[in-house]
Amino acid sequence: MNDNITLLEKKAAELGCEIIKNEPLSRHTTFKIGGNCRLMVVPKDEQSCCELVKQAEECNIDYFILGNGSNILCSDNGYEGVIFLMSKPFGKVYLEDEKTICAGSGASLAKVCLYALENSLTGLEFAYGIPGTVGGAVYMNAGAYGGEIGMITIEVRAVDKNGNIRILKPDELEFGYRKSIFQSNEFVILSAKFKIKKGDREDILAKMNELMDKRRDKQPLEYPNAGSTFKRPEGQFAGKLIEDCGLRGFEIGGAQVSSKHCGFIINKGNATFDDVIKLIEHIKKTVLQQTGYHLECEVRILGS
Ligand SMILES: Cc1cc2nc3c(=O)[nH]c(=O)nc-3n(C[C@H](O)[C@H](O)[C@H](O)COP(=O)(O)OP(=O)(O)OC[C@H]3O[C@@H](n4cnc5c(N)ncnc54)[C@H](O)[C@@H]3O)c2cc1C
């Protein structure tokens, strides 16, 4: 495995990709938690991404696709496999026609929303303020304030496990609540197309500002966190259940149930992976005992 990673590193260098060794993953997660990853590669373009996936699969190398790390809790032991970081080289956003925005998987949702605003295009306002990339948003079917990425996605371009480019249409994307086909097929998302329509620039801006103000008001943005820790149980809000169980402000080590929004766990400065895991387990157990609801993590765990 180790020799195989060295071979993959060589391949990435030949392809002209950026290579980062022993990189602390705490620098790449909004929780600011995570040990070193042995090898991080920033694929240079679609072709290099295809070749790297193919080699990683053929050599049985563990790999993980990272966007902005805003939905990830990473182990303090780091990650022994290879991280493919989908960032700048996949950051393009452009208009295909007056009804379609194309965005690279490494583009931030903020960039896409601002691009739509500049072109007086409506449909993406709900996503403004979700601190992820297009790839992470499609993978998670990110959503807020009544909108979801799946509702506006008309096509996704991705690399399959054989290193081939595939174009997936809505009927193949299997979007559901915080779900997409990519959670089972593990393809690497390269880009997506979103349907939009002409709107009034002032109205679009007002909506974006209104939603951003709501976030600032309700969410503990002053602390590192990874958004809502748990999915919404059917007919309920995880934060409300947690609050009703008396867990507002409950702490384990440096991890705390936010007192501003009980659905968020915050890193008070020195939280470890174990602190957060123990707090998650405590919350799940307490909520189950007191309310009968099973909470399921929305945050993805990387490493152990
Ligand atoms: C303050 C805050 C507020 C938030 N608010 C919301 C909200 O309102 N709604 C919401 O839905 N989420 C919210 N989130 C969670 C998070 O921002 C979203 O889940 C976002 O879509 C994750 O994108 P990312 O680029 O950070 O993905 P990452 O966290 O890097 O990755 C998430 C998952 O996507 C996979 N992935 C990422 N890129 C790719 C790719 N190119 N190809 C294949 N797989 C990929 C990763 O492997 C991982 O499994 C919030 C988070 C924070 C910190």
The ligand as a Tripos MOL2 file, in Angstrom:
@<TRIPOS>MOLECULE
LIG
   53    58     1     0     0
SMALL
NO_CHARGES

@<TRIPOS>ATOM
      1 C1        -21.5610   27.1230    9.3310 C.3       1 LIG1
      2 C2        -22.0750   26.0160    8.4430 C.ar      1 LIG1
      3 C3        -23.3480   26.0850    7.9170 C.ar      1 LIG1
      4 C4        -23.8490   25.0500    7.1120 C.ar      1 LIG1
      5 N1        -25.0890   25.1630    6.6020 N.ar      1 LIG1
      6 C5        -25.5850   24.1810    5.8220 C.ar      1 LIG1
      7 C6        -26.9010   24.2760    5.2640 C.ar      1 LIG1
      8 O1        -27.6140   25.2480    5.4580 O.2       1 LIG1
      9 N2        -27.3370   23.2400    4.4950 N.ar      1 LIG1
     10 C7        -26.5790   22.1450    4.2410 C.ar      1 LIG1
     11 O2        -27.0280   21.2280    3.5220 O.2       1 LIG1
     12 N3        -25.3180   22.0330    4.7410 N.ar      1 LIG1
     13 C8        -24.8050   23.0110    5.5200 C.ar      1 LIG1
     14 N4        -23.5330   22.9010    6.0290 N.ar      1 LIG1
     15 C9        -22.7470   21.6860    5.7580 C.3       1 LIG1
     16 C10       -21.8230   21.7900    4.5110 C.3       1 LIG1
     17 O3        -21.4730   23.1200    4.2350 O.3       1 LIG1
     18 C11       -22.4800   21.1580    3.2830 C.3       1 LIG1
     19 O4        -22.7270   19.7760    3.4880 O.3       1 LIG1
     20 C12       -21.6100   21.3200    2.0270 C.3       1 LIG1
     21 O5        -22.3580   20.9130    0.9090 O.3       1 LIG1
     22 C13       -20.3240   20.4950    2.0770 C.3       1 LIG1
     23 O6        -19.4920   20.9120    1.0070 O.3       1 LIG1
     24 P1        -17.8920   20.7950    1.1070 P.3       1 LIG1
     25 O7        -17.3160   21.2290   -0.1840 O.co2     1 LIG1
     26 O8        -17.3950   21.4840    2.3160 O.co2     1 LIG1
     27 O9        -17.7500   19.2180    1.2410 O.3       1 LIG1
     28 P2        -16.7670   18.4210    2.2170 P.3       1 LIG1
     29 O10       -17.1390   18.6960    3.6280 O.co2     1 LIG1
     30 O11       -15.3750   18.6220    1.8060 O.co2     1 LIG1
     31 O12       -17.2260   16.9350    1.8560 O.3       1 LIG1
     32 C14       -18.5130   16.4660    2.1880 C.3       1 LIG1
     33 C15       -18.7220   15.1240    1.4750 C.3       1 LIG1
     34 O13       -18.7830   15.3680    0.0660 O.3       1 LIG1
     35 C16       -17.8120   14.5770   -0.6140 C.3       1 LIG1
     36 N5        -17.2990   15.3810   -1.7330 N.ar      1 LIG1
     37 C17       -16.8670   16.6780   -1.6980 C.ar      1 LIG1
     38 N6        -16.4940   17.0710   -2.9300 N.ar      1 LIG1
     39 C18       -16.6870   16.0190   -3.7500 C.ar      1 LIG1
     40 C19       -16.4660   15.7920   -5.1510 C.ar      1 LIG1
     41 N7        -15.9750   16.7420   -5.9590 N.pl3     1 LIG1
     42 N8        -16.7550   14.5730   -5.6560 N.ar      1 LIG1
     43 C20       -17.2570   13.5850   -4.8710 C.ar      1 LIG1
     44 N9        -17.4780   13.7340   -3.5430 N.ar      1 LIG1
     45 C21       -17.2020   14.9370   -2.9970 C.ar      1 LIG1
     46 C22       -16.7320   14.3040    0.4190 C.3       1 LIG1
     47 O14       -16.0030   13.1160    0.0950 O.3       1 LIG1
     48 C23       -17.5570   14.1540    1.6930 C.3       1 LIG1
     49 O15       -18.0510   12.8300    1.8200 O.3       1 LIG1
     50 C24       -23.0280   23.9260    6.8330 C.ar      1 LIG1
     51 C25       -21.7270   23.8620    7.3570 C.ar      1 LIG1
     52 C26       -21.2440   24.8980    8.1490 C.ar      1 LIG1
     53 C27       -19.8280   24.8170    8.6750 C.3       1 LIG1
@<TRIPOS>BOND
     1     1     2 1
     2     2     3 ar
     3     2    52 ar
     4     3     4 ar
     5     4     5 ar
     6     4    50 ar
     7     5     6 ar
     8     6     7 ar
     9     6    13 1
    10     7     8 2
    11     7     9 ar
    12     9    10 ar
    13    10    11 2
    14    10    12 ar
    15    12    13 ar
    16    13    14 ar
    17    14    15 1
    18    14    50 ar
    19    15    16 1
    20    16    17 1
    21    16    18 1
    22    18    19 1
    23    18    20 1
    24    20    21 1
    25    20    22 1
    26    22    23 1
    27    23    24 1
    28    24    25 2
    29    24    26 1
    30    24    27 1
    31    27    28 1
    32    28    29 2
    33    28    30 1
    34    28    31 1
    35    31    32 1
    36    32    33 1
    37    33    34 1
    38    33    48 1
    39    34    35 1
    40    35    36 1
    41    35    46 1
    42    36    37 ar
    43    36    45 ar
    44    37    38 ar
    45    38    39 ar
    46    39    40 ar
    47    39    45 ar
    48    40    41 1
    49    40    42 ar
    50    42    43 ar
    51    43    44 ar
    52    44    45 ar
    53    46    47 1
    54    46    48 1
    55    48    49 1
    56    50    51 ar
    57    51    52 ar
    58    52    53 1
@<TRIPOS>SUBSTRUCTURE
     1 LIG1         1 GROUP 0 **** ****
